């Protein structure tokens, strides 16, 4: 991978350079500020496959730079690893919300960094394959082209420009990064679009992607003012990690989300109105969950939401059958 590391500490950059030089498959370019990094990006012909960013830097900080990169078509999905001394949850939340892929705190182990680079390499290859076609694309054309290349019912779809919504692999890294004490006040909830498979079969790829994006916005907005991060996990299902909620009136929350979706007046590209509704699975508190256990909680939330949707359809089917018999 072609890596750009940005850090105002020359010693860190020296360590990273020496480390990457020992790896056959990677090469690194360094910058001591965001201004220098932007200048390098502008004048270097070779596309970067991964970014390593410090947070605290003079002028523009690493989180702001992460957001700037995500506004560039060439780096919409390129892996961004925060490499920082800032370990507070507030910084972790802001970094992932800005589009970070992973988060490593200093002092870091070089073997650990090597493992993280290996994990994001597949993402980097996928990002490189799409970025070359999107360099000068408008936002609408950009999203349409991405959908045509990647859409699959059971796989996550990239969602851009929705506050609080991050990619699925970033969500897994987020909950893995947090400690038990930081997770214990959080709840994970799954939400699923009812009849998602029917929508997928009956809509164009672009229209289905628009539905996924609009529903993600409704979910994210209705979870405010709580601190939340939402990701789309595929199959019409989302998982949300919500912080600081002592009690959740799930029925009221889902009704609010469905009213929000209804108010969006969703329709297809040719103007056909769409009736899109969601349901939710069982909230799962992340008390004492950490690492792989926290990731498992995301999977459980996903399954719970889809089970709830299936149960709802069975109940509705029974109601209709009873009425017809009567």
C-alpha positions in Angstrom: 0.0 0.0 0.0 1.0 3.6 -0.6 0.6 5.3 2.8 0.6 8.9 3.9 1.4 9.5 7.5 0.6 13.0 9.0 2.0 13.9 12.4 3.7 17.0 13.8 6.1 14.9 15.8 9.1 14.1 13.6 10.2 11.3 15.8 6.9 9.4 15.2 7.3 10.0 11.5 10.9 8.6 11.6 9.7 5.5 13.5 6.9 4.9 11.0 9.2 5.4 8.0 11.7 3.0 9.4 9.0 0.5 10.2 7.3 0.6 6.8 10.7 0.3 5.0 11.0 -3.2 6.5 7.7 -4.3 4.8 7.8 -5.4 1.2 4.3 -4.5 0.3 4.1 -1.0 1.7 5.7 2.4 1.1 5.2 5.6 3.1 5.2 9.4 2.5 5.2 11.7 5.6 4.0 15.2 6.4 4.2 17.3 9.5 1.0 19.2 9.0 -2.3 19.0 7.2 -1.3 21.8 5.0 1.8 19.8 3.9 -0.4 16.7 3.5 -2.8 18.5 1.2 0.1 19.9 -0.9 1.5 16.3 -1.2 -1.9 15.0 -2.3 -2.3 17.7 -4.9 1.0 17.2 -6.5 1.7 13.5 -6.1 0.4 11.5 -9.1 0.3 8.2 -7.2 -2.9 7.5 -5.3 -2.7 6.9 -1.5 -4.1 3.6 -0.3 -4.1 4.4 3.5 -3.7 7.4 5.8 -2.2 7.4 9.3 -3.3 10.6 11.1 -2.4 12.2 14.4 -5.2 14.2 16.0 -3.6 17.1 17.8 -1.6 19.2 15.3 -1.3 22.9 14.9 -3.8 24.5 12.5 -6.2 21.8 11.1 -6.3 18.8 13.3 -6.5 15.1 12.3 -10.2 14.8 12.8 -10.9 17.8 10.6 -8.5 16.4 8.0 -10.3 13.1 8.1 -13.5 14.9 7.2 -11.7 16.8 4.4 -10.5 13.5 2.9 -14.0 12.0 3.0 -15.2 14.9 0.8 -12.8 14.0 -1.9 -14.1 11.5 -4.4 -10.7 9.8 -4.6 -10.6 9.1 -0.9 -14.3 8.4 0.0 -13.5 4.9 1.2 -9.8 4.8 1.6 -8.8 3.4 5.0 -8.0 6.2 7.6 -6.3 5.0 10.8 -6.0 7.6 13.6 -2.7 7.2 15.4 -2.9 9.5 18.4 -2.2 10.0 22.1 -5.8 11.1 22.6 -7.6 8.1 24.3 -10.7 9.9 25.6 -14.0 8.5 24.3 -15.0 12.0 23.0 -12.1 11.9 20.5 -12.8 8.4 19.5 -16.5 9.2 18.8 -15.5 12.3 16.8 -12.9 10.5 14.8 -15.3 7.6 13.7 -18.1 10.1 13.0 -15.7 12.0 10.7 -15.0 8.8 8.8 -12.1 7.1 10.5 -11.7 3.4 9.8 -9.7 2.5 12.9 -8.1 4.1 15.9 -4.8 3.4 17.6 -3.5 5.1 20.7 0.1 6.0 21.4 2.3 4.5 22.5 1.6 1.8 20.0 3.3 -1.5 19.3 4.7 -1.9 15.8 3.4 -5.5 15.5 -0.1 -4.2 16.4 0.1 -1.6 13.7 1.3 -4.2 11.2 -1.8 -6.2 12.0 -4.1 -3.3 11.5 -2.5 -2.5 8.1 -3.0 -6.1 7.0 -6.7 -5.8 8.0 -7.3 -2.7 6.0 -5.5 -3.8 3.0 -8.5 -5.5 1.4 -10.6 -2.3 2.0 -7.8 -0.3 0.4 -7.9 -2.5 -2.7 -11.7 -2.1 -3.0 -11.4 1.7 -2.5 -8.7 2.0 -5.2 -10.8 0.1 -7.7 -13.7 2.6 -7.3 -11.9 5.9 -6.7 -10.4 6.0 -10.2 -13.8 6.2 -11.8 -15.1 8.8 -9.4 -12.4 11.5 -9.5 -14.6 14.2 -11.2 -18.0 12.8 -10.5 -20.8 14.8 -9.0 -22.3 13.5 -5.7 -25.3 12.1 -7.5 -23.2 10.4 -10.2 -20.7 9.3 -7.6 -23.3 7.5 -5.5 -24.9 6.0 -8.6 -21.6 4.6 -9.9 -20.7 3.2 -6.4 -24.1 1.4 -6.2 -23.7 -0.1 -9.7 -20.4 -1.6 -8.7 -21.2 -2.9 -5.2 -24.9 -3.4 -4.5 -25.9 -6.7 -2.9 -28.8 -7.3 -0.6 -26.8 -9.1 2.0 -23.7 -6.9 2.0 -23.3 -3.4 3.5 -23.8 -0.5 1.1 -21.6 2.6 1.5 -23.6 5.6 2.9 -22.2 9.1 2.5 -23.0 12.5 4.0 -25.3 11.3 6.8 -24.3 12.6 10.2 -23.7 9.8 12.7 -23.7 7.0 10.0 -20.4 5.1 9.5 -19.3 2.0 7.6 -19.9 -1.4 9.0 -16.3 -2.4 9.4 -15.6 1.0 11.1 -18.4 0.2 13.6 -16.8 -3.1 14.5 -13.5 -1.3 15.1 -15.3 1.4 17.1 -16.8 -1.0 19.7 -13.6 -3.0 19.7 -11.6 0.1 20.6 -13.8 1.2 23.6 -13.1 -0.2 27.0 -15.7 -2.0 29.2 -16.2 1.2 31.3 -16.8 3.3 28.2 -19.2 0.7 26.7 -21.2 0.0 29.9 -23.4 3.1 29.5 -24.1 2.2 25.8 -26.9 0.2 24.2 -26.8 -1.5 20.8 -30.1 -1.7 18.9 -30.8 -3.3 15.5 -33.4 -1.8 13.1 -34.5 -3.5 9.9 -36.6 -2.4 6.9 -39.7 -4.6 6.6 -39.9 -6.5 3.3 -36.3 -5.4 2.4 -35.9 -8.3 0.0 -39.1 -7.3 -1.9 -37.8 -3.8 -2.2 -34.4 -5.0 -3.4 -36.1 -7.2 -6.1 -38.6 -4.5 -7.2 -36.4 -1.4 -7.2 -33.4 -0.4 -9.3 -30.0 -0.6 -7.6 -29.9 3.2 -7.3 -33.4 3.5 -5.9 -32.7 0.8 -3.3 -29.5 2.5 -2.3 -31.5 5.8 -1.9 -33.9 4.1 0.4 -31.1 2.7 2.5 -29.5 6.1 2.8 -32.8 7.9 3.6 -33.7 5.4 6.3 -30.3 5.7 7.8 -30.8 9.4 8.1 -34.2 8.9 9.8 -32.7 6.4 12.3 -29.7 8.7 13.1 -31.8 11.8 13.5 -34.4 10.2 15.7 -31.8 8.9 18.1 -30.7 12.5 18.9 -29.9 14.1 21.2 -28.1 10.9 22.5 -24.6 10.3 21.3 -25.0 7.6 18.6 -23.3 5.9 15.7 -25.2 3.9 13.1 -24.0 1.5 10.5 -25.8 -0.4 7.7 -25.0 -4.1 8.0 -26.8 -5.4 4.9 -30.1 -7.2 4.3 -32.0 -4.0 5.1 -30.7 -4.0 8.7 -28.9 -1.3 10.7 -27.1 -1.5 14.0 -26.8 1.6 16.3 -24.7 2.1 19.4 -26.4 4.7 21.6 -24.7 6.2 24.7 -26.2 7.4 28.0 -29.7 6.1 27.6 -31.2 4.8 30.9 -34.5 3.8 29.4 -35.7 3.3 25.8 -39.4 3.3 24.9 -38.8 1.2 21.8 -42.3 1.3 20.5 -42.4 5.1 20.7 -38.9 5.3 19.1 -39.8 3.1 16.2 -43.1 5.0 15.7 -41.1 8.3 15.6 -38.7 6.8 13.0 -41.6 5.6 10.8 -43.2 9.0 11.0 -40.0 10.5 10.0 -39.6 8.1 7.0 -43.2 8.8 6.0 -42.5 12.5 6.0 -39.6 12.0 3.6 -42.2 11.0 1.0 -39.9 8.3 -0.5 -40.4 7.5 -4.1 -38.6 5.8 -7.0 -36.7 7.7 -9.8 -39.8 7.6 -11.9 -42.0 9.0 -9.2 -43.7 5.9 -7.8 -44.5 6.4 -4.1 -42.9 3.9 -1.6 -44.3 2.7 1.7 -41.2 2.0 3.7 -41.4 1.0 7.4 -38.9 -0.3 9.9 -39.1 -2.4 13.1 -36.5 -2.9 15.9 -35.0 -5.7 17.7 -34.3 -6.1 21.4 -32.0 -3.4 22.9 -28.8 -5.0 24.3 -26.8 -3.2 26.9 -23.0 -3.4 26.4 -22.3 -3.9 30.1 -19.0 -5.8 30.5 -18.7 -6.4 26.8 -15.4 -5.7 25.1 -13.5 -6.6 22.0 -14.9 -9.6 20.2 -17.7 -9.7 22.7 -18.8 -6.2 21.7 -18.7 -7.2 18.0 -20.8 -10.2 18.9 -23.3 -7.8 20.4 -23.6 -6.0 17.1 -24.3 -9.4 15.4 -26.9 -10.2 18.0 -28.6 -6.9 17.5 -28.7 -7.6 13.7 -30.3 -11.0 14.2 -32.8 -9.7 16.8 -34.0 -7.0 14.4 -34.6 -9.4 11.6 -36.3 -11.9 14.0 -38.6 -9.1 15.1 -39.5 -8.3 11.5 -40.3 -12.0 10.8 -42.4 -12.2 14.0 -44.3 -9.1 13.0 -45.2 -10.6 9.6 -46.3 -13.8 11.2 -48.6 -11.9 13.6 -50.0 -9.8 10.8 -50.6 -12.9 8.7 -52.5 -14.5 11.6 -54.7 -11.4 12.0 -55.6 -11.5 8.3 -56.3 -15.2 8.3 -58.6 -14.8 11.4 -60.5 -12.0 9.7 -61.0 -13.9 6.5 -62.2 -17.0 8.5 -64.6 -14.9 10.5 
